[in-house]
Amino acid sequence: MLASARVVLLLVAMLCGGSVRAQQSEIFGPYELHYSVVDTTFLAPEVAATYGIVRGKKHAILTLAVREELGPAGETLNMLLKGRTWDLIQNQPLEFLEIREGKAVYYIAEFKFINEEWRFFEVDFRPEGADRTYRFTFKHQLYVEQ
């Protein structure tokens, strides 16, 4: 499916491309967790529609993928996820959508935000084959594109 290929290319660029400023990663034991936060206007309308993602200036997605730090490049692992995001006013659970394309597995959660606000994130994840669950926390400031 063309839309599926587009979203995978977008996700690969976000997760592996050095030129995408939203992409980041952290090491947890033998695992490398890649994450990014972007507003949904970044997605092509047909890609957003395929996955039921609302495009809008105040809508964003958190994208996660995990791989073994020393494992083959580009191969990501399945994982169990539970997370939430909050600001000074509201607390919102994150509902993750799993996207698979070949050996790549990505997880996306959609949320709303207010211009210039700091969003806090807490995600518990357990990569397939791991003997423990890891907790990942970070904050990210979001802006409405004019």
Helices and strands as residue ranges (DSSP letters): H 2-16, E 24-28, E 31-39, G 40-42, H 45-51, E 59-68, E 79-86, E 91-94, E 96-101, E 104-112, E 118-127, E 134-141
